[in-house]
Amino acid sequence: MLIIGNGRMVTRDEETPFYENGAVAVDADRIVRTGETEELKAAYPKAEFIDAKGGVIMPGLINTHEHIYSAMARGLSINGYNPKGFLDVLDGMWWTIDRALDNRQTRMSAKATYLDCIKNGVTTVFDHHASYGEIRDSLFTIADVAEEFGVRSCLCYEVSDREGPDKMKEAVRENEAFIRHALKDQSGMTAGMMGMHAAFTLSDSSIAFCMEHKPKEAGCHIHVAEGIDDLYDSLQNHGKRIIDRLMDLEVLGPKTITAHCIYINSHEMDVLKETDTSVVHNPESNMGNAVGCPPTMEIVRRGILTGLGTDGYTHDMIESYKTANILHKHHTCNPNAAWTEVPKMLFYNNAAIANRYFEKPLGVLKEGAAADIIVADYIPLTPMDASNVNSHILFGMNGRSVVTTVINGCVVMKDRRLISIDEEKVMYECRQEAERLWNTINGWR
């Protein structure tokens, strides 16, 4: 038994959303009780007690669109890279990196990313992987690290025609093999999807090949309308908009994630709503790639299940919350925009998306939910209660406010000390592999 208490507790449970001095009791991998600290300590006197020291206790955070393969891009300078637009960014940076990645580098990219996730209180990750330097077993390599570090993960491989038909098919088979592996997993910690890059990098026959090899229990994780070129390609070469094309190819549905959705119109929103397909917004990446601001506020208002991701730009979900809040106020010239939509995306919709793949309730502290719990060292300057917790998080915290992370009932970080992970050794090995990757890339140019 484990009790985490003596903190202001944000449960995300509608019945009891906030405790001034709350605690959560854990048995194995599930929450068995929430309540006042002294009440739970009396009920379970022999339980291990983690003292939040007046900080904030809340559910672990969820990232619904991550790119582990981008980890070694930090500080990378590629010879001759001078992008003039988004297609140059893709080919000159990201596709260049993934063409070189082998499974050793994928493993270390996963270690670096999961380590950072734990330190930022992210307990569930939906990753969209690419490593055309070595496709086979790449998802299994990431899954090995996820298991070692204890992070709940839903993985897929980014299928594309960009490296030719043989590698396209190999990528599809990697997805299929991993999905079937994940479906047999009984831990509740692993899931798989059929990943695809943007529609403009896939022919109809390639998408059909993906769907033929996708087990029926899984959906697709695909980039949609991230750049205007994706829309132009669909109109010019297929005579229809992207969402209509995906609808015709039977890609959409409740298990499918469409990332970005910047250049979609009202009709396409109707299709997403009708098919119960989810959307994931990635604010920092969109701004960094200069691809535009999506109509996220309208998408959310229409009742489309819309989550928040990072696209690999950061592993700090609170940072993305801050960015999205400002972006949509600026974009709409409306100071009231994003106050409710973005926290709904992060704290509720991400959990709803995740629970389409994981059985135990996520993103909530209540009896029967997964024991994914974080503690932040935030002591509020002003009154804090159920009505204003989101503003306290937005203006008072960041990911590195997290001091303790519990995933599936296991304490993986306590008082900012990683448990069973040699951070110094991991980072040394990451630097070695990053140098090898950089030398390979610049040796090509």
C-alpha positions in Angstrom: 0.0 0.0 0.0 1.1 3.6 -0.7 -0.5 6.8 0.4 0.4 10.2 -1.2 -0.9 13.0 0.9 -0.5 16.3 2.8 -1.1 18.3 -0.3 -3.8 20.3 -2.2 -5.2 17.5 -4.3 -6.8 18.1 -7.8 -8.6 14.9 -8.7 -10.4 15.7 -12.0 -13.2 13.7 -10.5 -16.5 15.7 -10.8 -17.9 14.4 -7.5 -14.9 15.6 -5.4 -12.7 17.7 -7.6 -10.5 19.2 -4.9 -9.2 18.5 -1.4 -7.5 21.2 0.6 -5.4 18.6 2.5 -6.0 15.5 0.3 -4.5 12.1 -0.1 -4.7 9.2 -2.5 -4.3 5.5 -1.4 -2.8 3.0 -3.9 -2.8 -0.7 -3.8 -0.7 -2.4 -6.6 -1.6 -0.6 -9.8 -4.9 1.0 -8.9 -6.2 3.8 -6.7 -8.4 2.4 -3.9 -9.4 5.5 -2.1 -9.2 9.3 -2.0 -9.9 11.6 0.9 -8.5 13.8 3.6 -4.9 12.9 4.6 -5.6 12.0 8.2 -8.6 9.9 7.2 -6.5 7.8 4.8 -3.5 7.5 7.2 -5.9 6.2 9.9 -7.5 3.8 7.4 -4.2 2.4 6.2 -1.7 2.8 9.1 0.9 0.4 7.6 1.0 2.0 4.2 4.1 3.8 2.9 3.5 7.5 3.1 4.8 10.1 0.6 4.5 13.6 1.9 3.5 16.2 -0.6 4.6 18.9 1.9 1.8 21.2 1.0 2.3 20.9 -2.7 -0.2 19.9 -5.4 -1.2 16.3 -6.0 -2.8 15.6 -9.3 -3.2 12.9 -12.0 -0.3 12.1 -14.2 -0.2 14.1 -17.5 -0.8 12.5 -20.9 0.8 13.5 -24.2 -1.3 12.4 -27.2 1.2 13.2 -30.0 4.9 12.8 -29.3 8.0 12.1 -31.6 10.6 10.2 -29.7 12.8 10.0 -32.8 13.4 13.7 -32.7 15.3 13.6 -29.3 18.7 13.9 -30.9 17.8 17.0 -32.9 18.5 19.3 -30.0 21.4 21.5 -31.1 21.9 19.8 -34.4 23.2 21.8 -37.3 22.9 20.1 -40.7 25.2 21.2 -43.5 23.3 23.2 -46.1 20.0 23.2 -44.2 18.3 26.5 -44.9 14.5 25.9 -45.1 12.3 28.2 -47.1 9.0 26.4 -46.1 7.5 23.4 -44.3 8.5 20.9 -47.0 12.1 22.0 -46.6 11.8 21.5 -42.9 10.5 18.0 -43.3 13.0 16.8 -45.9 16.0 18.8 -44.6 15.6 18.1 -40.9 13.2 15.4 -39.9 13.4 13.0 -42.8 17.2 13.4 -42.8 17.3 12.4 -39.2 15.0 9.4 -39.5 16.9 8.2 -42.6 20.0 7.8 -40.5 18.4 6.4 -37.3 19.2 2.8 -36.4 17.8 0.9 -33.4 20.7 1.8 -31.1 19.9 5.4 -31.6 16.2 4.8 -31.4 16.7 3.1 -28.0 18.7 6.0 -26.7 16.2 8.6 -28.1 13.5 6.7 -26.2 15.5 6.7 -23.0 16.2 10.4 -23.2 12.5 11.2 -24.0 11.0 8.9 -21.3 13.4 10.3 -18.7 12.3 13.8 -19.5 8.6 12.7 -19.5 9.0 11.3 -16.0 10.7 14.5 -14.8 7.8 16.6 -16.3 5.1 14.4 -14.8 4.0 12.8 -18.1 2.9 9.3 -17.4 1.3 8.2 -20.7 2.7 8.8 -24.2 1.3 8.4 -27.6 4.3 8.2 -29.9 4.6 8.5 -33.6 7.9 7.0 -34.6 10.1 7.1 -37.8 13.5 5.6 -38.3 13.9 4.6 -42.0 17.6 3.8 -41.2 16.3 0.7 -39.4 12.6 -0.1 -39.4 12.3 -3.6 -38.2 11.9 -4.0 -34.4 12.1 -0.2 -33.9 8.7 -0.1 -32.1 9.7 -3.1 -30.0 12.9 -1.3 -29.1 10.9 1.7 -27.9 8.6 -0.6 -26.0 11.5 -2.2 -24.2 12.6 1.2 -22.9 9.0 2.1 -22.0 8.8 -1.1 -19.9 12.2 -0.5 -18.3 11.3 3.1 -17.3 7.7 2.3 -16.5 6.0 4.8 -18.8 2.6 3.9 -20.3 2.9 4.0 -24.1 0.8 3.7 -27.3 3.2 3.4 -30.2 3.1 3.4 -34.0 5.4 3.7 -37.0 5.1 6.5 -39.5 4.3 4.9 -42.8 5.2 6.9 -45.9 6.0 6.4 -49.6 9.0 8.8 -49.3 11.6 6.0 -49.0 10.0 3.8 -51.7 7.5 0.9 -51.8 9.7 -1.7 -50.0 10.2 0.4 -46.9 6.6 1.5 -47.0 5.5 -2.1 -46.7 8.2 -2.9 -44.1 6.8 0.0 -42.0 3.3 -1.3 -42.3 4.4 -4.7 -41.2 6.2 -3.2 -38.2 3.0 -1.5 -37.2 1.0 -4.7 -37.7 3.5 -6.9 -35.7 3.6 -4.4 -32.8 -0.2 -3.9 -32.7 -0.7 -7.7 -32.5 2.0 -7.9 -29.8 0.3 -5.1 -27.8 -3.1 -6.7 -28.0 -1.7 -9.8 -26.2 -0.1 -7.6 -23.5 -1.9 -7.9 -20.2 0.0 -5.2 -18.3 -2.3 -2.3 -19.3 0.9 -0.4 -20.2 1.3 -1.0 -23.9 -0.9 -0.3 -27.0 -0.3 0.0 -30.7 -1.8 1.9 -33.7 -1.3 2.1 -37.4 0.9 5.1 -37.9 1.0 7.2 -41.1 2.7 10.3 -42.2 0.8 13.1 -43.9 -1.6 12.0 -46.7 0.5 13.8 -49.3 3.3 11.3 -48.7 0.9 8.3 -49.2 -0.8 7.0 -52.3 -4.3 5.6 -52.1 -2.9 2.1 -52.6 -0.4 2.6 -49.8 -3.2 3.8 -47.4 -5.2 0.8 -48.5 -2.2 -1.5 -47.7 -2.1 0.1 -44.3 -5.8 -0.6 -43.7 -5.5 -4.2 -45.0 -2.8 -4.9 -42.4 -4.3 -3.0 -39.5 -5.9 -5.3 -36.9 -9.5 -4.3 -36.4 -9.0 -3.4 -32.7 -6.6 -0.6 -33.6 -7.1 2.8 -35.2 -4.7 5.1 -37.2 -2.4 7.9 -36.0 -1.9 10.2 -38.9 -0.8 13.8 -39.6 -3.5 15.8 -41.3 -3.3 19.2 -42.9 -0.2 20.2 -41.0 0.9 22.3 -43.9 -1.0 23.9 -46.8 0.9 21.7 -49.3 -0.9 18.7 -47.8 -4.3 20.3 -48.7 -3.1 21.3 -52.2 -1.9 17.8 -52.9 -5.2 16.3 -52.0 -7.2 18.8 -54.1 -4.9 18.6 -57.1 -4.2 14.8 -57.2 -7.3 13.3 -55.6 -10.0 15.9 -56.3 -11.1 16.1 -52.7 -10.1 17.6 -49.3 -7.9 15.5 -47.0 -10.6 14.5 -44.5 -12.9 13.4 -47.3 -10.1 11.3 -48.8 -9.4 9.7 -45.4 -13.1 9.0 -45.0 -13.3 7.3 -48.4 -10.3 5.2 -47.5 -11.9 4.2 -44.2 -9.2 5.7 -42.0 -11.4 7.7 -39.7 -13.2 6.5 -36.6 -13.2 6.5 -32.8 -9.8 4.8 -32.5 -8.1 7.2 -35.0 -6.0 10.3 -34.1 -5.7 13.1 -36.6 -2.7 15.3 -35.6 -2.6 19.0 -36.3 -5.7 19.7 -38.6 -4.6 23.2 -39.4 -6.1 23.5 -42.9 -9.5 21.9 -42.5 -12.9 23.5 -43.1 -16.3 23.4 -41.6 -17.4 20.4 -43.6 -14.4 18.4 -42.6 -15.1 19.2 -38.9 -18.6 17.8 -39.5 -17.0 14.6 -40.8 -14.6 14.3 -37.9 -17.5 14.8 -35.5 -19.8 12.3 -37.3 -17.1 9.6 -37.3 -16.0 10.4 -33.7 -12.4 10.8 -34.8 -10.1 12.7 -32.4 -7.8 15.6 -33.2 -4.6 16.5 -31.4 -3.3 20.1 -31.3 0.5 20.8 -31.2 0.9 24.5 -30.6 4.6 25.0 -30.2 5.5 22.8 -33.2 3.0 24.6 -35.4 4.4 27.9 -34.5 8.0 26.8 -34.8 7.4 25.3 -38.3 5.5 28.5 -39.3 2.6 26.4 -40.7 -0.2 28.5 -39.2 -2.7 28.3 -36.3 -5.4 25.7 -36.5 -9.1 26.5 -35.8 -8.8 24.6 -32.6 -11.2 26.7 -30.6 -13.9 26.0 -33.2 -13.0 22.3 -33.4 -13.4 22.0 -29.6 -16.7 24.0 -29.6 -18.2 21.6 -32.1 -17.7 18.7 -29.7 -14.9 17.0 -31.6 -12.7 15.1 -29.1 -9.6 17.3 -29.2 -6.4 16.7 -27.2 -3.1 18.4 -26.7 0.3 17.1 -27.8 3.8 18.4 -28.2 4.9 16.8 -31.6 8.3 16.3 -29.9 8.9 20.0 -29.6 8.9 19.6 -25.8 8.1 16.9 -23.2 6.5 19.5 -20.9 2.7 19.4 -21.2 2.2 22.4 -19.0 4.5 24.4 -21.3 2.2 23.4 -24.2 -0.8 24.5 -22.1 0.8 27.9 -21.6 1.6 28.2 -25.3 -1.8 27.2 -26.6 -3.4 29.6 -24.2 -1.5 32.5 -25.6 -1.5 31.4 -29.2 -5.3 31.3 -29.5 -5.9 34.5 -27.7 -3.4 36.2 -30.1 -4.8 34.4 -33.2 -8.4 35.3 -32.5 -7.7 38.7 -31.0 -10.0 37.6 -28.1 -8.7 37.7 -24.5 -11.4 35.2 -23.5 -10.3 32.5 -25.9 -8.7 29.3 -24.6 -9.5 29.7 -20.9 -11.7 26.7 -20.9 -10.9 24.9 -24.2 -7.2 24.2 -23.6 -7.4 22.8 -20.0 -10.3 20.7 -21.2 -8.0 19.3 -24.0 -5.1 18.6 -21.6 -6.8 17.4 -18.5 -10.0 15.7 -19.8 -9.8 15.0 -23.5 -6.3 13.6 -23.4 -7.6 11.1 -20.9 -10.6 10.3 -23.0 -8.4 9.7 -26.0 -6.0 7.5 -24.0 -8.9 5.5 -22.6 -9.8 4.4 -26.1 -6.6 2.3 -25.9 -6.1 1.7 -22.1 -8.7 0.0 -20.0 -8.0 1.5 -16.6 -9.3 5.0 -16.2 -6.5 7.6 -16.7 -6.2 11.3 -15.9 -8.3 11.1 -12.7 -7.8 10.3 -9.0 -10.7 8.1 -7.9 -11.3 4.6 -6.8 -10.5 2.1 -9.6 -8.4 4.5 -11.7 -4.9 3.8 -12.7 -2.4 4.8 -10.1 -0.7 7.5 -12.2 -0.1 10.3 -9.8 2.3 13.3 -9.7 3.2 15.8 -7.0 4.3 19.4 -7.8 6.2 21.6 -5.3 3.8 24.5 -6.0 2.7 26.4 -2.9 0.0 28.9 -4.0 0.4 32.6 -3.3 -3.3 33.2 -3.6 -6.4 31.1 -2.5 -6.7 27.8 -4.5 -9.8 25.8 -4.8 -11.7 23.7 -7.4 -12.8 26.8 -9.3 -9.3 28.2 -10.1 -6.9 25.2 -10.1 -6.3 25.5 -13.8 -5.2 29.1 -13.5 -2.8 28.1 -10.7 -1.3 25.5 -13.0 -1.2 27.8 -16.0 0.5 30.7 -14.2 2.3 29.1 -11.3 3.7 25.8 -12.6 5.7 24.2 -15.3 6.7 20.6 -15.9 9.8 20.9 -13.7 7.6 21.8 -10.8 6.9 18.0 -10.6 9.0 16.4 -7.8 7.4 13.0 -7.5 6.0 10.8 -10.3 4.1 7.5 -9.8 3.1 5.4 -12.8 0.9 2.3 -12.5 1.5 2.3 -8.8 5.3 2.4 -9.1 7.3 5.3 -7.7 9.6 6.2 -10.6 10.7 9.6 -9.3 10.6 10.8 -5.7 11.8 14.3 -4.5 13.3 14.8 -7.9 15.4 11.7 -7.6 14.8 9.1 -10.4 14.3 5.6 -9.0 16.2 2.7 -10.7 17.4 5.0 -13.5 21.0 6.1 -13.7 20.4 9.5 -15.3 24.1 10.3 -15.7 24.8 7.0 -17.5 21.7 7.4 -19.7 22.7 10.9 -20.8 26.3 9.9 -21.4 25.2 7.1 -23.7 22.7 9.5 -25.4 25.5 12.0 -26.2 27.6 9.2 -27.7 24.8 8.1 -30.0 23.8 11.7 -30.9 27.4 12.4 -32.0 27.4 9.3 -34.1 24.1 10.3 -35.7 25.3 13.9 -36.4 28.5 12.6 -38.0 26.5 10.3 -40.2 24.1 13.0 -41.3 26.8 15.6 -42.1 28.9 13.0 -43.7 26.1 12.7 -46.3 26.3 16.4 -47.2 
